[in-house]
Amino acid sequence: MPDANQLALAAALTRRAGQLCIGLEQGVADIYEQVTPVTAELLRWWFGDDACQSRAFNFHPGQ
């Protein structure tokens, strides 16, 4: 079972990731500046209109 410090770290990382991903669907998220060009391209594809509309369900926020 995780201890309180592990849970606090997980919560803090989740908050930070959420902040970095604001604007992901519009292609303007801060996370694009912190990943490799290939990862940024994949994120833009995965969260672009065409890809989002073609899948039956979208990603969970933690993904």
ZATI-477070 format. One record per residue: residue number from 1; residue in one letter; x, y, z of N, C-alpha, C, O in turn. Coordinates in steps of 0.001 Angstrom, whole numbers, plus 524288, in hexadecimal, padded with zeros to 5 digits. Example, Ala and Ser with C-alpha at 12.3 -4.5 7.8 and 13.67 -1.06 7.14 Angstrom:
BEGIN
{rec 1; A; {83386; 7E9C6; 81E78}; {8300C; 7EE6C; 81E78}; {83390; 7F31C; 81E78}; {8379C; 7F309; 82111}}
{rec 2; S; {83232; 7F736; 81BA8}; {83566; 7FBDC; 81BE4}; {83264; 8001E; 81EBE}; {83461; 80472; 81F67}}
***
This chain:
BEGIN
{rec 1; M; {80349; 7FB63; 80000}; {80000; 80000; 80000}; {80378; 804DF; 80000}; {80732; 80522; 80308}}
{rec 2; P; {80254; 808BF; 7FCA9}; {80598; 80D72; 7FC76}; {80520; 810A3; 8017E}; {80107; 810C3; 80402}}
{rec 3; D; {80972; 81337; 802DF}; {8092D; 81692; 80773}; {8076E; 81C10; 805D9}; {806D6; 81D33; 80136}}
{rec 4; A; {806A2; 81F67; 809AE}; {8049A; 824AC; 808B7}; {80832; 827D6; 8052E}; {80651; 82AEB; 80201}}
{rec 5; N; {80D5E; 82723; 805AA}; {81105; 82A0C; 8025A}; {8107D; 82884; 7FCA5}; {810BE; 82BD9; 7F930}}
{rec 6; Q; {80FBF; 8236C; 7FBA5}; {80F0E; 821A5; 7F644}; {80A03; 823E1; 7F3FB}; {809E8; 82587; 7EF77}}
{rec 7; L; {805DE; 823EC; 7F715}; {800E6; 82606; 7F538}; {80144; 82BE8; 7F443}; {7FF00; 82DEA; 7F087}}
{rec 8; A; {80414; 82E9F; 7F797}; {804C9; 8343D; 7F6DA}; {807D7; 83552; 7F1D9}; {80688; 838E8; 7EEED}}
{rec 9; L; {80BE3; 8323C; 7F0DF}; {80EF2; 832DF; 7EC15}; {80B94; 831D0; 7E74C}; {80BB7; 834C3; 7E380}}
{rec 10; A; {8088F; 82D98; 7E77F}; {8051E; 82C46; 7E31A}; {80134; 830AA; 7E221}; {8003A; 8320E; 7DDA2}}
{rec 11; A; {7FEFD; 832D5; 7E639}; {7FB37; 83718; 7E5A3}; {7FDD6; 83BED; 7E350}; {7FB99; 83E82; 7DFEE}}
{rec 12; A; {80290; 83D27; 7E51C}; {8055A; 841AF; 7E310}; {806C3; 840F7; 7DD4E}; {8064A; 8449E; 7DA37}}
{rec 13; L; {8087D; 83C47; 7DBDF}; {809C5; 83B34; 7D666}; {804EF; 83B84; 7D2F0}; {8052F; 83D81; 7CE91}}
{rec 14; T; {80094; 83993; 7D4E0}; {7FBAA; 839D9; 7D1F0}; {7FA16; 83F83; 7D106}; {7F886; 840F0; 7CCB4}}
{rec 15; R; {7FA7E; 842C1; 7D516}; {7F938; 84857; 7D480}; {7FCD1; 84AF2; 7D083}; {7FB03; 84DE4; 7CD2B}}
{rec 16; R; {801E2; 849DD; 7D0DD}; {805AE; 84C4A; 7CD47}; {804B3; 84A93; 7C7AE}; {804CC; 84DC7; 7C418}}
{rec 17; A; {803C1; 84592; 7C6EE}; {802A0; 843A3; 7C1AD}; {7FDAF; 84638; 7BF8A}; {7FD73; 847A2; 7BAF3}}
{rec 18; G; {7F9C9; 846D0; 7C2DD}; {7F4FD; 84972; 7C132}; {7F5FB; 84F0B; 7BF7A}; {7F3C9; 850D4; 7BB97}}
{rec 19; Q; {7F94B; 851D0; 7C25E}; {7FAAC; 8572D; 7C0F0}; {7FD79; 8575E; 7BBB6}; {7FC4E; 85AAE; 7B86C}}
{rec 20; L; {80127; 853D5; 7BAF4}; {80434; 853C5; 7B620}; {800E1; 8525F; 7B163}; {8022A; 853D3; 7ACFD}}
{rec 21; C; {7FCA3; 84F92; 7B248}; {7F96B; 84DA7; 7ADEA}; {7F4DA; 85139; 7AC91}; {7F1E7; 85014; 7A8F2}}
{rec 22; I; {7F438; 85587; 7AF69}; {7F013; 85939; 7AE0A}; {7F118; 85B2B; 7A882}; {7F55E; 85D08; 7A752}}
{rec 23; G; {7ED38; 85ABD; 7A52E}; {7EDC0; 85C60; 79FC3}; {7EF8C; 85810; 79C18}; {7F087; 8590D; 7977D}}
{rec 24; L; {7EFFC; 85352; 79E13}; {7F1E0; 84EF6; 79AE8}; {7EE8E; 84E3E; 79604}; {7F0A4; 84D7D; 791BF}}
{rec 25; E; {7E969; 84E78; 796A1}; {7E5F3; 84DA7; 79227}; {7E66C; 85201; 78E15}; {7E52C; 85135; 78982}}
{rec 26; Q; {7E835; 8568C; 78FBC}; {7E8DD; 85AEE; 78C1A}; {7EE66; 85B41; 789EB}; {7EF8A; 85EA3; 786B2}}
{rec 27; G; {7F1D8; 857C2; 78BA5}; {7F731; 857A7; 789B2}; {7FAB4; 85BD3; 78BF7}; {7FEB2; 85D26; 789A1}}
{rec 28; V; {7F94B; 85DF1; 79086}; {7FC60; 8622A; 792D2}; {7FE07; 86114; 79875}; {7FF69; 864BA; 79B44}}
{rec 29; A; {7FDEE; 85C3D; 79A27}; {7FF3C; 85ADF; 79F91}; {80505; 85BBD; 7A0B2}; {80859; 85B19; 79D49}}
{rec 30; D; {80622; 85D33; 7A589}; {80B8D; 85DFE; 7A73E}; {80EC4; 85901; 7A6D0}; {81389; 8593C; 7A645}}
{rec 31; I; {80C32; 85485; 7A70C}; {80F13; 84F92; 7A6DC}; {81205; 84EE6; 7A1B6}; {815EC; 84C18; 7A186}}
{rec 32; Y; {81038; 85167; 79D96}; {812DC; 850E4; 7988A}; {81882; 852D7; 798BF}; {81BCF; 85112; 795BC}}
{rec 33; E; {81998; 85675; 79C47}; {81EE0; 85898; 79CD3}; {8226C; 85503; 7A008}; {82727; 855D9; 7A035}}
{rec 34; Q; {82036; 85110; 7A28D}; {8233E; 84DCF; 7A620}; {823D0; 84832; 7A44F}; {825CD; 844E4; 7A72F}}
{rec 35; V; {8221B; 8471C; 79FA0}; {82295; 841CD; 79D7F}; {825AB; 84204; 7986B}; {82696; 84636; 79642}}
{rec 36; T; {8273C; 83D80; 79692}; {82A26; 83D49; 791A9}; {82696; 83EE1; 78D1E}; {821D0; 83E99; 78D9E}}
{rec 37; P; {828CA; 84084; 788C6}; {82597; 841E2; 7843A}; {8220A; 83D68; 78272}; {81D9F; 83E57; 780CC}}
{rec 38; V; {823EB; 8389F; 782C4}; {820BD; 8341F; 7812F}; {81C12; 83385; 784DC}; {817AE; 832A1; 7831C}}
{rec 39; T; {81D0A; 83403; 789F3}; {818C1; 8339D; 78DB5}; {814D9; 83803; 78CEB}; {81021; 83724; 78D35}}
{rec 40; A; {816C0; 83CB2; 78BF0}; {81337; 8411D; 78AF5}; {80FD7; 84010; 78624}; {80B2A; 8412F; 78626}}
{rec 41; E; {81231; 83DF1; 78218}; {80F3A; 83CAE; 77D59}; {80B0C; 83891; 77E85}; {8069B; 83905; 77CBA}}
{rec 42; L; {80C7A; 83495; 78184}; {808AD; 8308D; 782F3}; {80440; 832C7; 7863E}; {7FFB5; 83174; 78566}}
{rec 43; L; {80588; 83628; 789FF}; {80174; 83895; 78D29}; {7FDBB; 83BC9; 789CC}; {7F8FA; 83B97; 78A80}}
{rec 44; R; {7FFF3; 83EBC; 78624}; {7FC96; 841D9; 782AA}; {7F90B; 83E53; 77F69}; {7F48A; 83FAE; 77E6A}}
{rec 45; W; {7FB0C; 839D1; 77DC0}; {7F7D9; 83635; 77AB8}; {7F3A8; 833B7; 77E2D}; {7EF10; 833A7; 77CC0}}
{rec 46; W; {7F53A; 831A7; 782BB}; {7F18D; 82EFC; 7862E}; {7ED21; 8328B; 787FC}; {7E8B0; 830CC; 78890}}
{rec 47; F; {7EE55; 83781; 788E0}; {7EA72; 83B1C; 78AF5}; {7E837; 83EC9; 786D8}; {7E555; 84268; 78825}}
{rec 48; G; {7E986; 83DE2; 781E6}; {7E743; 840E1; 77DA3}; {7E19D; 83F4D; 77CAD}; {7DFEC; 83B1C; 77E52}}
{rec 49; D; {7DEC3; 8429F; 77A0D}; {7D937; 841A4; 77908}; {7D837; 83C6F; 7765F}; {7D4C4; 83982; 77801}}
{rec 50; D; {7DB2D; 83B3F; 7724F}; {7DA3C; 83661; 76F67}; {7DAD4; 83194; 772E6}; {7D77C; 82E20; 772D6}}
{rec 51; A; {7DEFD; 83155; 775E6}; {7DFEB; 82CCA; 77940}; {7DBE6; 82C77; 77DA1}; {7DA05; 82838; 77EDF}}
{rec 52; C; {7DA94; 830E2; 77FF6}; {7D6C0; 830D8; 7843A}; {7D15B; 82F2B; 7824A}; {7CE86; 82C6F; 7850D}}
{rec 53; Q; {7CFF3; 830C8; 77D9B}; {7CACB; 82F78; 77B8C}; {7CA7F; 829DB; 77999}; {7C63A; 827AD; 7793D}}
{rec 54; S; {7CEF0; 82779; 77855}; {7CED8; 82240; 77610}; {7CEE6; 81DDB; 77A24}; {7CDC9; 81961; 778C9}}
{rec 55; R; {7D024; 81EFC; 77F07}; {7D02D; 81ACC; 782EC}; {7CB2B; 81AF3; 78631}; {7C8D4; 81F11; 78706}}
{rec 56; A; {7C9A3; 81658; 787FE}; {7C4CE; 815C8; 78AE8}; {7C513; 81866; 7904C}; {7C11A; 81A39; 7924C}}
{rec 57; F; {7C9AB; 81894; 79299}; {7CA57; 81B2A; 797A9}; {7CF73; 81E33; 7977B}; {7D306; 81CDB; 7948F}}
{rec 58; N; {7CFBD; 82241; 79A9A}; {7D470; 8256A; 79AA9}; {7D7DF; 823AC; 79F31}; {7D646; 82068; 7A256}}
{rec 59; F; {7DC82; 825CE; 79F89}; {7E02E; 82459; 7A396}; {7DE41; 82616; 7A8E9}; {7DB98; 82A0F; 7A96A}}
{rec 60; H; {7DFA5; 8230C; 7ACE5}; {7DEC1; 82493; 7B250}; {7E27B; 82919; 7B36C}; {7E6CB; 82929; 7B14B}}
{rec 61; P; {7E0FC; 82CE3; 7B6A9}; {7E476; 83151; 7B7BD}; {7E9FB; 82FC2; 7B96B}; {7EDB6; 83292; 7B84A}}
{rec 62; G; {7EA8B; 82B53; 7BC18}; {7EFB3; 8299C; 7BDD2}; {7F316; 82779; 7B989}; {7F7C2; 826AA; 7BA56}}
{rec 63; Q; {7F0E3; 82689; 7B509}; {7F3F1; 82481; 7B0B1}; {7F638; 828EB; 7AD9C}; {7F8F2; 82804; 7A9C1}}
***
